[in-house]
Amino acid sequence: MIQRKRKVLYIAYYFPPMGLSGVQRTLKFVKYLPAHNWIPTVLTVMPAAYYATDHSLLKEIEASEVRVVRSNSLDANRVLSKKGVMKMPPEGMRKFLQFVGDTFIIPDTKIGWKQPALKAARELLKHESFDAIFATAPPQTDFLIGKQLKQEFKIPLVVEYRDAWLDYPFKYFPTPLHRYLHKRLEYKVLKAADRIIVTHRRMKENILKVHRDLGFHDISIISQGYDEEDFDRRPTHHHKVKRMRIAHAGTFYGGRDPAVLIQALHNVLKADTHLRGRIELILIGNIREPDQKLVQRLGLQNDVSFTGYVDHRECTRLLQGSDVLWFINDNDLSSPGKLYEYFGSRKPILASIVEGYTKQLIEESKAAICVSLTDVPSHEAALRELFARSEKKTLPAISQQFADRFNRYALTAELAKVFESLLDHDFHQVMKPDGGDA
């Protein structure tokens, strides 16, 4: 018997052609949902200025049943610059802009998208039926849109935390009142939601501690992942002069500072001069000017290189062409998607990390060296150990069995099961009471 395909309205502010890691999870779910009998209609914003754009990502869904509906927005990116790539602000300016946004705008600076998005969604929902609404955040504005549509159209709502709301390490609450207002908004969203999805166990535990009326089974964990189709598994031929190549993908901000490894590399090459020209560090993505100046000041121009922003396929190609992948994380409340791309590459990992769930997960791979986040001597020792193992060709590799846990296709099947679980009963008779106006 052929199963009827269901329809889900997928609310996601961040979506291609926007680049950076924040769009990957959404794109891959959308890509694979039709294979699991769910046809997504993505509600997102019109293309405008952003820190990186990657038009190649849209090609992944061009031939599929996926529909993308775009609406205008009044957020700052659209007001200040209509199109193109925005320059990543210096760290001091980034913190100032965040302070202004967190002080004067609740829940986030994308709230200007709420009304245009609701208008577009209402037009859709008035003319065709959907079986579920799915809202992914950040931004939390996506949650408010989903909640409003659930109340108006009585359609099951699933909300997904890619990052925490109240406990997000880079979220600033200027006063206790700000935190209270956010907590109240979050409570209303969760009260209206029929299922909650998070990316890791720590996030689930924290939400249950704050919102004690939620039950354990109200929250499902679907981890971050990687797409096997992004990787070329064909054998590659290395260049004649072999250097141990260490690569990092992504941006640096907050406590994620490349200075610790750059300084360690400088110290190793200064002490062990025979290693000069034998170790290279490649930083993939937009790199801050102070970090580039540090490389110049330490005389590492021939040992550290910057690619600038590259499209996703090129990024995975560079990861696969490296010997070791560097991961840095200064908190245990976020689950950076790049880590799971690293798992997909099957390469060994050097992790500069704090104690917690993420460190435990990396250690489970059996192919990692974990060092304290800011301990330069520990990084020096790790570099020497990795180089010695590289020379002996004994660097570990992440196993297929471990990597398979994070395959995007399988993870999308888990999401489809969550949607299906909401249809196993008469939703309209047992629908949860809404969470009030927001």
BAKE-169518 format. One record per residue (C-alpha): residue in three letters; x, y, z. Coordinates in Angstrom, 1 decimal. Layout:
% BAKE-169518
residuo, px, py, pz
ALA, X, Y, Z
...
***
This chain:
% BAKE-169518
residuo, px, py, pz
MET, 0.0, 0.0, 0.0
ILE, 1.4, 3.4, -1.0
GLN, 1.5, 5.8, 1.9
ARG, 0.0, 9.3, 1.3
LYS, 2.6, 12.0, 1.5
ARG, 2.0, 14.5, 4.2
LYS, 2.7, 18.3, 4.1
VAL, 4.6, 20.3, 6.7
LEU, 5.1, 24.1, 6.8
TYR, 8.7, 24.6, 7.7
ILE, 9.4, 28.0, 9.3
ALA, 13.1, 29.0, 9.0
TYR, 14.5, 32.5, 8.8
TYR, 18.0, 31.1, 8.0
PHE, 17.9, 29.4, 4.7
PRO, 20.0, 29.4, 1.5
PRO, 21.3, 31.4, -0.2
MET, 22.4, 32.4, 3.2
GLY, 25.6, 30.6, 4.0
LEU, 27.5, 29.6, 7.2
SER, 26.7, 26.5, 9.3
GLY, 23.3, 27.7, 10.7
VAL, 21.5, 26.8, 7.5
GLN, 22.8, 23.3, 7.0
ARG, 20.5, 21.4, 9.4
THR, 17.4, 23.0, 7.9
LEU, 18.6, 22.4, 4.3
LYS, 19.3, 18.8, 4.9
PHE, 16.0, 18.1, 6.7
VAL, 14.2, 19.8, 3.8
LYS, 16.2, 17.8, 1.3
TYR, 15.4, 14.4, 2.8
LEU, 11.9, 14.8, 4.2
PRO, 10.2, 13.9, 0.8
ALA, 12.0, 10.5, 1.0
HIS, 10.2, 9.9, 4.3
ASN, 6.7, 10.9, 2.9
TRP, 6.7, 14.5, 4.1
ILE, 6.7, 17.4, 1.6
PRO, 8.0, 20.6, 3.1
THR, 7.0, 24.1, 2.2
VAL, 9.8, 26.4, 3.5
LEU, 8.7, 29.8, 4.8
THR, 11.8, 32.1, 4.9
VAL, 13.0, 35.6, 4.1
MET, 13.8, 37.3, 0.8
PRO, 17.6, 37.2, 0.0
ALA, 19.4, 40.2, 1.4
ALA, 22.8, 41.1, 2.9
TYR, 24.4, 38.4, 5.1
TYR, 27.9, 37.5, 6.3
ALA, 28.2, 34.8, 3.7
THR, 26.1, 33.5, 0.7
ASP, 26.2, 30.1, -0.9
HIS, 24.0, 29.8, -4.0
SER, 25.2, 26.2, -4.6
LEU, 23.1, 25.0, -1.6
LEU, 19.8, 25.7, -3.3
LYS, 20.8, 23.3, -6.1
GLU, 20.4, 20.4, -3.6
ILE, 16.6, 20.9, -3.6
GLU, 16.0, 22.3, -7.1
ALA, 14.8, 19.0, -8.5
SER, 12.8, 18.0, -5.5
GLU, 9.2, 18.5, -4.4
VAL, 10.3, 21.2, -2.0
ARG, 8.7, 24.6, -2.3
VAL, 10.2, 27.8, -0.9
VAL, 8.0, 30.8, -0.1
ARG, 9.8, 34.0, 0.8
SER, 8.6, 37.2, 2.4
ASN, 10.0, 40.5, 3.2
SER, 11.4, 41.5, 6.6
LEU, 12.2, 44.7, 8.5
ASP, 15.2, 43.5, 10.3
ALA, 18.5, 45.5, 10.2
ASN, 20.2, 43.5, 7.5
ARG, 17.5, 44.4, 5.1
VAL, 17.2, 48.1, 6.1
LEU, 21.0, 48.7, 6.0
SER, 21.9, 46.7, 2.9
LYS, 19.6, 45.2, 0.4
LYS, 21.9, 42.5, -1.1
GLY, 25.3, 41.1, -1.1
VAL, 27.8, 40.0, 1.6
MET, 28.1, 41.9, 4.8
LYS, 31.6, 42.2, 6.3
MET, 32.0, 40.4, 9.6
PRO, 32.3, 43.2, 12.3
PRO, 35.3, 43.3, 14.7
GLU, 34.7, 41.5, 17.9
GLY, 34.2, 44.8, 19.9
MET, 31.6, 46.0, 17.4
ARG, 29.9, 42.6, 17.4
LYS, 29.5, 42.7, 21.1
PHE, 28.2, 46.3, 21.0
LEU, 25.6, 45.4, 18.4
GLN, 24.6, 42.4, 20.4
PHE, 24.2, 44.5, 23.5
VAL, 22.0, 47.0, 21.7
GLY, 19.9, 44.2, 20.2
ASP, 19.5, 42.2, 23.4
THR, 18.7, 45.4, 25.4
PHE, 16.0, 46.9, 23.1
ILE, 14.6, 44.0, 21.0
ILE, 12.7, 41.0, 22.4
PRO, 13.1, 38.1, 21.6
ASP, 15.7, 39.0, 18.9
THR, 16.6, 41.3, 16.0
LYS, 14.6, 39.3, 13.5
ILE, 11.2, 40.2, 15.1
GLY, 10.6, 42.5, 12.0
TRP, 10.0, 39.3, 10.0
LYS, 7.1, 38.2, 12.2
GLN, 4.2, 40.1, 10.6
PRO, 5.3, 39.7, 6.9
ALA, 5.9, 35.9, 7.6
LEU, 2.5, 35.6, 9.2
LYS, 0.8, 37.3, 6.2
ALA, 2.5, 34.9, 3.7
ALA, 1.7, 31.9, 5.9
ARG, -1.9, 32.8, 6.2
GLU, -2.3, 33.0, 2.5
LEU, -0.9, 29.5, 2.2
LEU, -2.9, 28.0, 5.0
LYS, -6.2, 29.5, 3.7
HIS, -5.8, 27.8, 0.3
GLU, -4.3, 24.4, 1.2
SER, -4.1, 22.0, 4.1
PHE, -1.0, 21.1, 6.0
ASP, -0.5, 18.3, 8.4
ALA, 2.1, 20.0, 10.7
ILE, 3.9, 23.2, 11.3
PHE, 7.6, 23.1, 12.2
ALA, 9.5, 26.1, 13.5
THR, 13.3, 26.0, 14.0
ALA, 15.3, 28.6, 16.1
PRO, 17.3, 30.6, 16.4
PRO, 16.0, 33.2, 15.7
GLN, 13.2, 32.7, 18.4
THR, 11.0, 34.9, 16.2
ASP, 10.5, 31.6, 14.2
PHE, 8.9, 30.1, 17.3
LEU, 6.5, 33.1, 17.7
ILE, 5.4, 32.7, 14.1
GLY, 4.8, 29.0, 14.6
LYS, 2.9, 29.5, 17.8
GLN, 0.6, 32.2, 16.2
LEU, -0.2, 29.9, 13.3
LYS, -0.9, 27.0, 15.6
GLN, -3.5, 29.0, 17.5
GLU, -5.2, 30.3, 14.3
PHE, -5.3, 27.2, 12.2
LYS, -5.3, 24.4, 14.8
ILE, -2.4, 22.5, 13.2
PRO, 0.1, 20.5, 15.2
LEU, 3.2, 22.5, 16.1
VAL, 6.8, 21.1, 16.5
VAL, 9.5, 23.5, 17.7
GLU, 13.2, 22.8, 17.3
TYR, 16.0, 24.3, 19.3
ARG, 19.2, 24.3, 17.2
ASP, 20.6, 26.4, 20.1
ALA, 19.2, 27.1, 23.6
TRP, 17.1, 30.1, 24.3
LEU, 17.6, 31.1, 27.9
ASP, 20.9, 29.3, 28.3
TYR, 22.5, 30.3, 25.0
PRO, 26.1, 31.3, 26.0
PHE, 26.1, 34.3, 23.7
LYS, 22.7, 35.7, 24.7
TYR, 22.9, 38.7, 27.0
PHE, 20.2, 39.7, 29.5
PRO, 20.8, 43.3, 30.6
THR, 18.4, 43.0, 33.6
PRO, 16.4, 40.4, 35.5
LEU, 13.3, 41.8, 33.8
HIS, 14.8, 40.9, 30.4
ARG, 15.4, 37.3, 31.4
TYR, 11.9, 37.1, 32.9
LEU, 10.3, 38.3, 29.7
HIS, 12.2, 35.8, 27.6
LYS, 11.4, 33.0, 30.0
ARG, 7.7, 33.9, 29.8
LEU, 7.8, 34.0, 26.0
GLU, 9.5, 30.6, 26.0
TYR, 6.9, 29.2, 28.4
LYS, 4.1, 30.3, 26.1
VAL, 5.8, 28.7, 23.0
LEU, 6.4, 25.4, 24.8
LYS, 2.9, 25.3, 26.1
ALA, 1.5, 25.7, 22.6
ALA, 4.0, 23.2, 21.1
ASP, 2.9, 19.6, 20.6
ARG, 6.5, 18.3, 20.5
ILE, 9.9, 19.9, 21.2
ILE, 13.2, 18.8, 19.5
VAL, 16.7, 19.6, 20.8
THR, 20.1, 18.7, 19.4
HIS, 21.7, 17.1, 22.5
ARG, 21.0, 15.8, 26.0
ARG, 22.3, 18.8, 28.0
MET, 19.8, 21.1, 26.3
LYS, 16.9, 18.8, 27.1
GLU, 18.0, 18.5, 30.7
ASN, 18.1, 22.3, 31.1
ILE, 14.7, 22.9, 29.5
LEU, 13.1, 20.3, 31.8
LYS, 14.7, 22.1, 34.8
VAL, 13.3, 25.5, 33.9
HIS, 9.9, 24.3, 32.7
ARG, 8.9, 21.7, 35.2
ASP, 5.5, 21.1, 33.8
LEU, 7.0, 19.5, 30.7
GLY, 7.4, 15.7, 30.7
PHE, 10.4, 13.7, 29.6
HIS, 8.7, 12.5, 26.5
ASP, 7.6, 16.0, 25.4
ILE, 11.2, 16.6, 24.2
SER, 13.0, 14.5, 21.5
ILE, 16.7, 14.6, 20.8
ILE, 17.8, 14.6, 17.2
SER, 21.5, 15.3, 17.0
GLN, 23.3, 17.4, 14.5
GLY, 24.7, 15.5, 11.5
TYR, 26.4, 15.3, 8.2
ASP, 25.3, 14.5, 4.6
GLU, 27.1, 11.6, 3.1
GLU, 26.4, 13.1, -0.4
ASP, 28.7, 16.0, 0.5
PHE, 31.7, 13.8, 0.7
ASP, 33.8, 12.3, -2.1
ARG, 35.1, 9.0, -0.8
ARG, 37.4, 8.3, -3.8
PRO, 41.1, 7.9, -3.0
THR, 43.1, 11.1, -3.3
HIS, 46.8, 11.5, -4.2
HIS, 48.9, 13.8, -1.9
HIS, 51.4, 16.2, -3.3
LYS, 55.1, 15.2, -3.2
VAL, 56.2, 17.4, -0.3
LYS, 54.1, 16.0, 2.5
ARG, 53.1, 18.3, 5.4
MET, 50.7, 17.4, 8.2
ARG, 47.7, 19.5, 7.4
ILE, 45.4, 20.7, 10.3
ALA, 42.2, 22.3, 9.2
HIS, 39.5, 24.3, 11.0
ALA, 36.1, 25.2, 9.4
GLY, 34.0, 28.0, 10.6
THR, 34.1, 31.4, 12.3
PHE, 35.7, 32.5, 15.5
TYR, 33.9, 34.5, 18.1
GLY, 33.5, 34.8, 21.8
GLY, 35.7, 32.4, 23.6
ARG, 36.4, 30.5, 20.4
ASP, 39.8, 32.0, 19.7
PRO, 42.4, 30.6, 17.3
ALA, 45.2, 32.3, 19.2
VAL, 45.8, 29.3, 21.4
LEU, 46.7, 27.0, 18.5
ILE, 48.5, 29.6, 16.5
GLN, 50.7, 30.4, 19.5
ALA, 51.3, 26.7, 20.2
LEU, 52.3, 26.2, 16.5
HIS, 54.7, 29.1, 16.7
ASN, 56.3, 27.7, 19.9
VAL, 56.7, 24.2, 18.4
LEU, 58.3, 25.4, 15.2
LYS, 60.6, 27.7, 17.1
ALA, 61.8, 24.9, 19.4
ASP, 61.9, 22.2, 16.8
THR, 63.2, 23.9, 13.8
HIS, 63.3, 20.6, 11.8
LEU, 59.4, 20.8, 11.8
ARG, 59.3, 24.1, 9.9
GLY, 57.6, 23.4, 6.6
ARG, 56.2, 20.1, 7.9
ILE, 53.0, 21.3, 9.7
GLU, 50.4, 23.6, 8.2
LEU, 47.2, 25.1, 9.6
ILE, 44.4, 26.0, 7.3
LEU, 41.6, 28.2, 8.6
ILE, 38.5, 27.8, 6.4
GLY, 36.0, 30.6, 6.5
ASN, 35.9, 34.3, 7.4
ILE, 38.8, 35.1, 9.7
ARG, 38.9, 38.2, 11.9
GLU, 41.6, 40.8, 11.1
PRO, 43.3, 40.6, 14.6
ASP, 43.8, 36.8, 14.0
GLN, 45.4, 37.4, 10.6
LYS, 47.7, 40.1, 12.2
LEU, 48.7, 37.6, 14.9
VAL, 49.8, 35.1, 12.2
GLN, 51.9, 37.9, 10.6
ARG, 53.4, 39.1, 13.9
LEU, 54.5, 35.5, 14.7
GLY, 56.0, 35.1, 11.3
LEU, 53.7, 32.1, 10.4
GLN, 52.6, 33.3, 6.9
ASN, 54.0, 30.2, 5.3
ASP, 52.5, 27.9, 8.0
VAL, 49.0, 29.3, 8.5
SER, 46.7, 30.0, 5.5
PHE, 43.2, 31.5, 5.2
THR, 40.8, 30.4, 2.5
GLY, 38.1, 33.0, 3.1
TYR, 34.5, 31.9, 2.8
VAL, 34.1, 28.9, 0.5
ASP, 30.9, 27.0, -0.5
HIS, 29.9, 23.9, 1.5
ARG, 31.2, 21.3, -1.0
GLU, 34.6, 23.0, -1.2
CYS, 34.7, 23.1, 2.6
THR, 34.1, 19.3, 2.9
ARG, 36.7, 18.8, 0.2
LEU, 39.3, 20.7, 2.2
LEU, 38.4, 18.8, 5.3
GLN, 38.9, 15.5, 3.5
GLY, 42.2, 16.6, 2.2
SER, 43.5, 17.4, 5.7
ASP, 45.2, 15.0, 8.1
VAL, 43.7, 16.4, 11.4
LEU, 40.7, 18.6, 12.0
TRP, 40.7, 21.2, 14.8
PHE, 37.6, 21.8, 16.9
ILE, 37.3, 24.5, 19.5
ASN, 34.3, 25.0, 21.8
ASP, 34.3, 27.2, 24.9
ASN, 31.0, 26.0, 26.4
ASP, 28.9, 22.8, 26.7
LEU, 25.5, 24.4, 25.9
SER, 25.9, 24.6, 22.2
SER, 26.4, 21.8, 19.7
PRO, 28.3, 23.3, 16.7
GLY, 27.3, 21.6, 13.4
LYS, 30.9, 21.6, 12.2
LEU, 31.8, 18.8, 14.7
TYR, 29.4, 16.4, 12.9
GLU, 30.9, 17.4, 9.6
TYR, 34.2, 16.4, 11.1
PHE, 32.7, 13.0, 12.1
GLY, 31.5, 12.6, 8.5
SER, 35.0, 13.2, 7.2
ARG, 36.3, 10.3, 9.4
LYS, 39.5, 12.3, 10.2
PRO, 41.1, 12.5, 13.6
ILE, 40.2, 15.5, 15.7
LEU, 42.2, 17.8, 17.9
ALA, 39.7, 19.3, 20.3
SER, 40.3, 22.5, 22.4
ILE, 37.4, 22.1, 24.7
VAL, 35.8, 22.4, 28.1
GLU, 34.5, 19.5, 30.2
GLY, 31.0, 18.3, 29.4
TYR, 28.8, 16.4, 27.0
THR, 30.5, 17.5, 23.8
LYS, 33.9, 16.4, 25.1
GLN, 32.5, 13.0, 26.1
LEU, 31.0, 12.6, 22.6
ILE, 34.3, 13.5, 20.9
GLU, 36.1, 11.0, 23.1
GLU, 33.6, 8.3, 22.1
SER, 34.9, 8.6, 18.5
LYS, 38.2, 6.9, 19.6
ALA, 40.0, 9.2, 17.2
ALA, 40.6, 12.4, 19.1
ILE, 43.0, 14.3, 21.3
CYS, 41.2, 16.6, 23.8
VAL, 43.1, 19.4, 25.4
SER, 42.2, 22.2, 27.8
LEU, 40.7, 25.2, 25.9
THR, 43.4, 27.8, 26.7
ASP, 46.4, 25.7, 27.7
VAL, 49.1, 26.4, 25.2
PRO, 51.7, 23.8, 26.4
SER, 49.0, 21.1, 26.1
HIS, 48.4, 22.2, 22.5
GLU, 52.2, 22.0, 21.8
ALA, 52.3, 18.5, 23.1
ALA, 49.3, 17.5, 21.0
LEU, 50.9, 18.9, 17.9
ARG, 54.1, 16.9, 18.5
GLU, 52.1, 13.7, 19.2
LEU, 50.0, 14.2, 16.1
PHE, 53.0, 14.9, 13.9
ALA, 54.8, 11.8, 15.2
ARG, 51.8, 9.6, 14.4
SER, 51.4, 11.2, 11.0
GLU, 55.0, 10.3, 10.2
LYS, 54.4, 6.7, 11.2
LYS, 51.0, 6.7, 9.4
THR, 49.3, 5.7, 12.6
LEU, 46.8, 8.6, 12.9
PRO, 43.4, 7.1, 14.0
ALA, 40.3, 7.3, 11.9
ILE, 36.6, 7.7, 12.9
SER, 34.8, 4.4, 12.3
GLN, 32.0, 4.0, 9.9
GLN, 29.8, 2.6, 12.8
PHE, 30.4, 5.8, 14.9
ALA, 29.8, 8.2, 11.9
ASP, 26.6, 6.4, 10.9
ARG, 24.9, 7.7, 14.0
PHE, 24.9, 11.2, 12.6
ASN, 23.9, 10.5, 9.0
ARG, 21.4, 13.2, 7.9
TYR, 19.2, 10.8, 6.0
ALA, 18.7, 8.7, 9.1
LEU, 18.2, 11.7, 11.3
THR, 15.5, 13.0, 8.9
ALA, 13.7, 9.7, 9.4
GLU, 13.6, 10.4, 13.1
LEU, 12.1, 13.8, 12.4
ALA, 9.4, 12.3, 10.2
LYS, 8.6, 9.8, 13.0
VAL, 8.0, 12.8, 15.3
PHE, 5.6, 14.3, 12.8
GLU, 3.8, 11.0, 12.3
SER, 3.4, 10.6, 16.1
LEU, 1.2, 13.7, 16.1
LEU, -1.2, 12.2, 13.6
ASP, -1.8, 8.9, 15.4
HIS, -4.7, 10.4, 17.3
ASP, -7.5, 12.9, 16.6
PHE, -5.5, 16.0, 17.0
HIS, -8.4, 18.4, 16.9
GLN, -10.1, 16.7, 19.9
VAL, -7.1, 16.5, 22.2
MET, -5.2, 19.6, 21.1
LYS, -3.2, 21.3, 23.8
PRO, -4.5, 24.7, 25.1
ASP, -2.5, 27.5, 23.5
GLY, 0.1, 29.5, 25.2
GLY, -1.6, 32.9, 25.0
ASP, -0.8, 35.9, 22.9
ALA, 2.8, 36.9, 22.2
***
